[in-house]
Amino acid sequence: MTSKEYRTISQIAGPLVFVEKTEPVGYGEIAIVTLPNGEERRGQVLDSSHDVVVIQMFEGTSGIERAAGARFTGETLKMPVSQDMLGRILSGSGEPLDGGPKIVPDDRLDIIGAAINPWARDNPREFIQTGISTIDGMNTLVRGQKLPIFSGSGLPHNDIALQIARQAKVLGKNEEFAVVFGAMGITNEEAQYFMKDFERTGALKRAVVFMNLADDPAIERIITPRLALTTAEYLAYQLGMSVLVILTDITNYCEALRQIGAAREEVPGRRGYPGYMYTDLATLYERAGRIKGKTGSITQIPILSMPGDDITHPIADLTGYITEGQIVAKRDLHRAGIYPPIDVGSSLSRLMDSGIGKGRTREDHKSVSDQCYAAYAEGRDLRGLVAIVGKDALSERDRKFLDFADLFERRIVRQGREDDRDINTTLDLMWEILAMIPENQLTRIDRKWIEKYHPAHKKPVEAN
């Protein structure tokens, strides 16, 4: 049955088309706007009142006149999904960018997704190894967790994202592992960099990549993460895969929300962002998790660049409320030439204890991590004292902790972009630098772990 066409467009504002109506139209419904020359463009119902329907256009409103016609399909936006998506690079609206054929779908899923019943949620657990010591050793990522990276403009968060996409794996499991990478508002140069890196390293074989460019319409930026998460849900809950979803940059997504809100003449909230931004972000982040009875899982790493490096900015602030910790990239570490510039003092993984310990990482993991945190924090505090009184005024004990902070940044924080450290390597490195501190100062480590793992107590391996 052909849907009725309305020629009652009353207003065109930015990416929005306002249509006066006489029949009920549902929120999220797909609309087709036909230009006088016969060209058709797709849009989605953003608002539906008694008198007017607001359509946000996917391909922009340039060339649309009031004489254009609009019809409503009665369907919401659906993502065609298939196992053949692995290894593909798609646009922010799901169209192939890699020169390959269109996806032949096994199913078509609503991009809004279904909320996970809280009773059906299983607790996130099991260690995901990223190969980056500051995450694996100090702020462990757990399967089913949502752990954002807070960065700043000009910091190498995209390099960190690519390194995690290449190296991430679930240890000790036979389950298939996949990465869904969603980029929003990136430049053409960044898009080429992402594509080359995925192809060069072979990571593309187990990945599905969505790329929304900076010159694409703002509305596409809104649907890109939803397409990525819908794909992840298919891979996780229908194919039983462990899926890691990396979304970059959430700040560009929120700017698109603000742009559309301004076009709708909404009353702005904090710093001009929509008052419903918390709810909107929650609809993305809460799609991570594990479901009882299903082998698959979705783990999320959203990446956001904090405007002005302000961690109290609304985007970072609201993200922190919804997610389970944060990995913070600091500019002073970047200026010092340290990659990745992750500040363990500001970072936190609230679910770390669920994914570490005997049978998951190693029995001494918690103790060693706590001791490194304490020693590093004390060493950094002493740097401020040295600036005032000089290093010569410090006691021998304080000098040890001051040197520990420097060594921690050189040996643990700094590592190469291609350096994939397993968890045992990371923990052994942490023991090596803890060895510079007198054993009686290792107050957070049980004596039995000191005797088993401390370099001064480890027995040399005898040659055959």
N, C-alpha and C positions, 0 to 999 in steps of 0.2 A: 504494500500500500504506500503510495507516494504521500509524503508529509506536505502539509499546507505551507505555501510560501507567503510571507508577509512583506509588504512594501510600505512599512510604517516606520522606517528608520527616522528617528527624531533628532539624534545628536551623535557626533563622532568626536571623541576626546582621547588623544594619545592612542593607546592600544585598545580602547574600548568603543563598542558600538551599542547604542541604546535603541531598543526596538519596542514600540508600543504594541500590546498584544490583546487578544480576546480569549485565548485559551490558556489553561495552566501549563507551565513549563517547569521542569525539574532542575534543581541545582546540579551543576556538573555535566549537564546534557551537552552533547556535541551539536553545534550549529554550523550550517553551511551558508555563507554569504555569497550571492551570485552578483558579479559586477555587470554593468550594462553591456560589456564586450563578451560576456559569456564565461569569463574566468571565475573559478570557484575557489574560495578560501575557507579554511576551517577555523572554528573558534569554539570556546567553551563557555557555558552559562556561568557567570560569576555571581549574579544576584537576580532574584526573581521576586518582584513585588506584584501588587494587584494590577498595576497599570503598566509597568515597564520591565523589560528584561534587559539585563546588561550582559553583553558578550565580550569576552576578551579574546582577541584575534591572535592566532599562532603566527601568521605570516605578516602581521602589521596591517595598518589601516590605510596606507598610501594608495590612492586611486579609488577608494570606496566613497561613493556618493550616496545622498539620501534616496536616489532613485534605485539603488541596489535592492535586491530581494534577500530575505533571510528565511530559512526554514530550519526546523528543529527535528533531529533524527530520533529522539526518544532513547538514545543510547549514551552511556558515559564513555570516556576515553579508555580504551583497552590496549594492553601491550601484548603483541604476538610473541609467544615464548617457545623455545625449543632448545634441546641440548646442543644443537648445532650453533647456538649463539656463542659458545666458548671459542675464543680465538678471533672474535669479530670486533671491529671498531665502528661504532654507530654515532650518529649525530645526537644532539640533545632531544630530538623528537623521535629517535629510534630508526632513522633512515641510515643505510650503509654509507660509510665514508671510506672504506678500504677497497672500493672497486669490486667487491664481491656481490653476489646476488642478494635479493631481499630474503628476509627470514621466512622460511616455510613453517608456519606455526603448528605445534602440537596442541596448543591451547591459546586462548585469548583471555587475559586476566585484567580485571579492573585495576587501574593504577593507584586508586585510593587505598586499596587493600582492606583487609578485615582486621579489626582490633583483636589482639590476642587475649583470650579470657584469662584474667589473673590467676584463676585456679589451675588452668592448664599450663601456666609457665613453670618451667623447671629452673632451679638456681644455676646461674652461670658458674661453670667450673672447668677445669682442665686448661693447662698452660698452652698458650700460643707463642711459639718462638719467633721473634721478629729478626733475630740476629743483631739487634742493637742493644748494647750492654746497659745503657741508662734506662731502657724500657724493660728488658728481660730481667735484669738483676735488681733494679730499684723500684720500678713501677710496672709490675708484671701485667700483661694483657691476658685476660681470661676469656675462654670461648663462651660467647653469648653476651659479652659486655659491650657497652658503648663508652669509648674512651677517646675524647677529642684531643686534638693538638691545637694549642693556643700559640699563634705565631704573630709576626709583625710584617709590615710591608718591607720587602727586600730581603727577608730572611729565607733560608733555603728549605721552606716547608715542602715545596714540591719535590725536591730531591729526597727528603725523608720519606714522603709518601711513596715515591717510586721504589725506594730501597725496601720499604716494608712490603710493597706489592710483589717484589721479586723474591724476597727471602722468607716470608711468613709461612709457617707450617705448624700443624698439630702433631706433637710427638707421640709415638707409641700407639698410633691409631691407624687402622686400615681404611678409614673413610677417605673419600675423595675430597680434595681441597680446591676451592675456586676463589677467585678475586673478582669483585665487581667494582670498577673504578668509574666514578662519576665526576666529571670536571665541569664547572659552571662559570661562565663569564671569563674564560681564559682567552689570551691573545692567540693569533695564528702561529706566532713563533713558539709559544708554549705548547700548542697543540702538536706542532711538528716534533718538538722535543719529546713529548710524551710518547707519540707514536713510534719514533725511532728507538727510544729506550726499550719499550715493550717488545719490539721486533728484534732488536739487537741481542737482548738477554734471553729471549725465548720465553719470557714470562707471559706473553700473549696467548700461549697455548692453553693456559688454564684461566684466562681472564675474559671478561666482557667489559668493553670500554665505551662509555658514553661521553661525548664532548659537545658542550654548548659554548659557542664562541662569543666574544664580547660584542660583536656586531649582530648577533642573532636577537630576535625579539625577546623582551623581558618575560613574556608569558612562557616562552620555552624554558627559561631559567627556572620557572616554578615547577614545570613538569619533569625536568631532567632527573632530579633525585628520586622522584616517585617511580619513574621508569626503571631506574637502577635498582630500587628496593623491591619492586615487583618482580624483576628478573631474579634477584637474590632469593626471594621467597619461593619462587618456582624451583630453583636449583636446590634450596635447602629442604623444603618440606615435601616436594613431590619427587625429587631425585635423590634425596638423602645425603647431600653434600654439606661439608662445613664451609661456609661462605664468609669471607671478609669483605666488607663494603667500605671503600674509602671515598669520601665525598669532599671535594675541594673546589671552590672556596665558599663556605657557608655565608661569609660576609657578602659575596656577590649575590647570593640567593636572597638575603635579607634586604639588600638594596633594591632588588626587583620587587619585593613585597612593598617597600616604601613607595616606589615609583607608581605601582598600580593603585595603591591606597590614595596617593595624591590625585591620580586621574579620576578616581571615584569620589573625590572631595570628602574623604573620610576625616573625622576628627583625629588628629595624630596623637600618639602616645609619647613615650620618652624619646627625645632627640628626633622626632618626626617619624619614627617607626610606628606601624600599626599597633593598636592596643592588643590585638589578638596574636601578636608574634610569638608569645610563649606557647600558646595552644598550637599554632602552626608548626613550630619547631618540634613540639612534642609528637605531632603526628608522623614526623620523620624518625626521630630518635627512638621512639618506643616500638618501632618495627624490628628492632634488634632483640635477640633472645633465643632461648631454647624452649621447646614444647615437649611436655611429657609424652613418652611413647614414640617420639620421632628421633631418628638418628641425626638428622641435619640440624644446623644452627646458623644464626646470623650474628656476626660480630661487627660492630661499627667503629670506624675511626673517622669522625668528621674533622675537617681542618678549617680553621677560621683565622683570618688575619685581623688582629685587633687594631682598629684605627687609633693612631697615636700611641701604640703599645699600651693602651689603657685596658687593663683587665677588668675594670668596673664598667666598661662600655656595655650597653644593653645586650648586644649579641653574645658577648662572652659571659656576661652575668646570667642571662637566661639559660644559656647552654649548660653552665655549671650547675644550675638547679636541677636540670633534667637528667644529665649524664652521671656516670659513676667515676668521677675523678677528672683529671686533665694532665696532659703532657705540655709543659711550657717551654717554648724556645725563647732564649734571652739574647738581646742585642750585644751585651758586653762580651759574652762568650764568642759570638760571631766576629766581633771586632778583634778579638784575640786570636782569630784564625782557627778556632776549634769547631770541628764538624763531627757530629751534629750538635748544634748549640743548645742542647737540652739542659735546663736547670733543674736538677733533682730536688733542690730545696723548695721550689715552688710547685713541683709536680706531685701528683698523688694518684694512686690507683686504689679505689675503695674496696675492690674485690680481689686484691692481690693475695690475701691470705687463703682464698678459696682455690687458688690455682698453683700454689707452691708447696714444697715439702716432700717428704718421702713418697715415692711412687708417682710424683708429678714432675718435680724438678730435682731437688736434692735435699736431704734432711737438714743441712746446715744453712739453707737459703735465707730463712727468716732472720736468724741471728746475725749472719754476716751482713745482710742488708741494713738491719737496724744499727749495727756498729759503724758501718760506713756513713750512714746518715749523720749519726752523732758526731763522729770525728770530723767529717767534712764541714758540718755546720760550725763546730768550734774553730776549725782552721780558718774559715771565712770571716768569723767574728774577729779573730786575731789580726787579720789583714788591716782592719780599721784601726786597731791599737798600734800596729807597727807604723802606720802613717803619722801617728802623733808622737810616739816615744822612740821609734826606731827598733830594729830587730835585736840589737845588742842588749836592750833592756828586758828582753823576754827570758824566762827561765828555760832550762833545757827541755822540760816537758812541753812547754808551749811551742818551742821551736819544732818539736817533732810533729805537733798537730798542724802547725803552719805549713811545714813541708808536705804533710799528708794531703792537704787541700790542693796544693800545686800538682802533686803526683797523681791524685785522683782525676783531675781534669786532663792531664796528659795521657794517662794509661787507660782510664775507664771511659770518660766522656768522649774523648777524641778517638775516632776510628775512621777508616776509609769508607768511601761510598760503595765500594765493592766488598767490604770486609763483613763477612757473614759469620759471626761468632756463635757457637753453640753455647748452651747455658752452662755447661761444665767449664768451658774456657773462660766465660765471664766470671764465674764464682772463683776459679783458681786465680785469676788476675786480681780479684778483690782481696783474696788471702795474701797474695804477694805484697801488695802495698800496705795491708794491715800489719805485716811483719815488721815494719819500721817503727811501730808503736810498741812500747813495753807491754809484755803480756799482762801485767797487773792492771793496765789501763783498759784492757778489752773487757769491760764490765758487762757488756750486753750479750756476750757469747758464753754458752755453757762450756765448762772445762773439758767435757768429753769431746766437743767438736774441736777445741783448740788442740787437744792431743791427737786427734785423728787427721785434721786438715791443715794445721799451721805448718808452714814450710820448715820451721825449726824442728818439728817433731815427725814429719813424714819420713818414712824409711826409704832409702834409695832402692830402686828396682834392681835386683841382682841379674847379671847377665847369665844367659844359659851357657 
